Amino acid sequence: MPNAKKATSPAYEALVADLLTEFPDLEPGALFGMPCLKSGGKAVLGSFDSGVVFKLATAPDVRAEALSLPGSALFDPSGKGRPMKDWVVVSAAHEARWGDFAAASISA
């Protein structure tokens, strides 16, 4: 049975289509079983729980901004209280901001 938290949404698919056009070096892949985009072989963002998880390690101000949005949280792929400090899940309520966070994640 597929994990619903790792399913993509139409908004995620639209984001991916736009990003693949804008950043031709990106490639689709998987991270922890979820669909993701990779740059240079490393995951930079992925689909998770109807939102998008972004790696914002080298953009601490952007990471803080993403975390300040209601419904956003550090990414905890195991669900066991061990979040990854550089990854932020941004909910679908803020999909208008996904492109900004994606650009910061990709340029890192």
Secondary structure, 3 states (H helix, E strand, C coil): CCCHHHCCCHHHHHHHHHHHHHCCCCEEEEECCEEEEEECCEEEEEEECCEEEEECCCCHHHHHHHHHCCCCEEECCCCCCCCEEEEEEECHHHHHHHHHHHHHHHHC
